[in-house]
C-alpha cells in the first residue's frame, strides 16, 4: 500500500453541508421514567415524548428573551424542543419542576450542549445569533421561523434593515 492510500484510510471523510445540518432536524424519542412523571406517587409506568435538538438561532432567541428573567430559560427550552405532545407556554409552566429539569437535561443531551448554559450565552453573542435576534424582534418572527432562514435569506433581510434606516442593522 502506498503512502497516499495509507493517508486516505486514516483520514476521516469530510462532511457535507447536508450531513452537518441533518442533526438539527432529527426528532428523538425520549423515555420519561415513571419516577420523573410522578415522583411522589410512585407511578408504575413512564412514557415517551418526542424532542428536537435546539438550533443556534433558537438558543440565541431564548437567551435574549430570558435576559431579564433567567427562570424562563428552562421553560422556553422545553417549549421550543417538545414536539409531541405539543404544549403551550402556559402548559409548560404548569409542569412540575422535576419533569422540566429532566426534559431540559434531555434536550441538552440531544443538542450537544453543556449543562452550565455557556452554549446558550455563546450562541446569543455570536454574530449569527445577534442577527437572528434582530430579525426576530424587527419582523416579529418566532425562533422556529428565524431558524429556518438560509444564510442568504438572513443576509438579504439584514441588508433590507440596513437600507430602511440608513445605518447599521
Number of C-alpha atoms within 10 A of each C-alpha: 5 6 7 8 9 10 10 10 9 8 8 8 8 7 8 9 8 8 10 9 11 10 14 15 11 12 17 17 14 15 12 17 17 15 16 19 20 16 13 8 9 11 13 10 11 13 11 13 16 15 25 22 24 25 20 22 26 27 26 26 27 25 27 20 15 15 12 9 10 13 10 15 20 21 24 22 22 26 19 25 22 22 16 13 10 16 14 10 13 10 11 18 17 10 12 13 13 14 17 19 15 16 23 21 17 22 24 18 13 19 18 12 17 12 12 8 13 10 18 24 16 15 21 23 16 13 11 16 23 17 21 26 27 18 20 19 12 10 10 12 15 15 22 15 13 22 20 12 14 10 10 9 12 18 13 12 16 18 13 13 17 13 12 11 9 9 8 10 15
